[in-house]
Amino acid sequence: MVKAIQVGLGAWGFSWSQDVIPKVPGIEMVGYVDANPAATERVQTELKVDPKLCFQSLAEAGKAVEADLVIATLRTEAHYPVVKEALQLGFNVIVEKPFASTMAQAKELVDLAEAQSRVLMVSQNYRFQPAPIAVAEFMAARKFGPINQVSVDFRRHAPTQGYRYWDMPDPLLADMSIHHFDLMRMVLNVDPVRVACRTWNPEGSPFAHHPTGAALIEFDSGIVVSYRASWVSTGSYTPWAGEWTIDCSEGEIWWTSRDHFMGKQKPDVVELRPMDGKAEKVKLAPIEFADRLGTLATIAKVVETGSLPPRFSSGKDNLLSLALVQATIASANRQGEWVDIAEVIK
Ligand SMILES: NC(=O)c1ccc[n+]([C@@H]2O[C@H](COP(=O)([O-])OP(=O)(O)OC[C@H]3O[C@@H](n4cnc5c(N)ncnc54)[C@H](O)[C@@H]3O)[C@@H](O)[C@H]2O)c1
């Protein structure tokens, strides 16, 4: 059993405690931490957690219990100090996306994990779905030959979907697009080279910062992705992973994933259409632990066995996904000027 302490029991953190952690075998919870006593009271009353396992800080929990793993499910600003403390205390760590607020913080945490010989994983849960896994395999096998171009569209209407973070800086690029950027790297198995991005805040939007944007993203091997995304779209919504078209020299792969909306879930979809042929739906293999269950089951196994699975989203791997966020933000701040990934990752 991997003994774990969860830190951060807010809105999303509580759903980890309630809906994710109990469904992953091999995890024994030895601590629940939140600076806000109302949050620890909630896990006690609603989830019947023993008050002896509840703490107001990680330092307190670290003194009272023995653990192998910290599950960091705090707001982004708190990731850096808490993950740093967890690694210094000798714990392995899984942290919610986005990894950290700045590249410097993320790099420091990666170096610290290495120095401490601990595993640091970013919970990029969108990787653990049937469609991106299947499409990554089609791309690796060059199903339809070389890529001509890739386009990704994301549309949601936050004002009617229980959204809460109206004042968050970069609500699109930092908080949402990180999933899409990370999937681009995973599915296409390429590294980003440079980006050009514009963002804006449409008239009447309740967001303080820009919820809408468009970007061109150039990867090594010359692949260019065009990306359009909006939190305030009144068009037909896309599943959370967006709608993807991968146009190759011999045909097209269309896919989408995480069609979760208002409590309903629809299956992932992948369609293959050879040039001039008919689109055919791919029968997708179910996966045992999907989404956040997948990230947690993976780190539990890595901590137990010490061996890393393919497409493991380590802190180190995640630096390039975070670099895409930082580069698109920098480009948007310069009215769409091209920004090299090397500039933000140096
Ligand atoms: N992967 C996804 O699909 C997805 C979806 C939603 C949210 N998230 C991520 O989940 C994370 C948490 O979001 P949330 O909505 O639960 O945030 P929240 O603000 O509701 O909760 C954060 C909690 O952390 C506690 N906290 C802050 N600093 C602390 C510290 N130093 N020690 C102990 N407790 C501390 C706060 O008291 C609060 O209860 C964010 O990083 C967000 O981006 C991911």
The ligand as an ORCA input file, in Angstrom:
! r2SCAN-3c Opt
* xyz 0 1
  N      -7.607     18.612    -13.944
  C      -8.785     19.209    -14.008
  O      -9.596     18.846    -14.878
  C      -9.111     20.305    -13.015
  C     -10.420     20.803    -12.885
  C     -10.650     21.796    -11.915
  C      -9.605     22.274    -11.113
  N      -8.336     21.764    -11.288
  C      -7.182     22.256    -10.471
  O      -7.367     21.869     -9.114
  C      -6.662     22.764     -8.266
  C      -7.527     23.106     -7.058
  O      -8.649     23.855     -7.433
  P      -9.851     24.172     -6.409
  O     -10.954     24.666     -7.256
  O     -10.114     23.014     -5.520
  O      -9.249     25.373     -5.535
  P      -9.914     26.011     -4.221
  O      -9.417     27.406     -4.137
  O     -11.372     25.730     -4.165
  O      -9.245     25.164     -3.045
  C      -7.914     25.267     -2.649
  C      -7.815     24.786     -1.200
  O      -6.436     24.759     -0.802
  C      -6.338     25.263      0.532
  N      -4.975     25.779      0.720
  C      -4.380     26.826      0.086
  N      -3.085     26.953      0.489
  C      -2.855     25.947      1.378
  C      -1.706     25.523      2.103
  N      -0.533     26.135      1.982
  N      -1.828     24.430      2.918
  C      -2.998     23.794      3.051
  N      -4.131     24.148      2.367
  C      -4.058     25.209      1.544
  C      -7.405     26.328      0.631
  O      -7.785     26.551      1.986
  C      -8.540     25.704     -0.200
  O      -9.414     24.921      0.592
  C      -6.229     23.941     -9.151
  O      -4.843     23.791     -9.459
  C      -7.046     23.762    -10.441
  O      -6.351     24.216    -11.597
  C      -8.089     20.790    -12.201
*
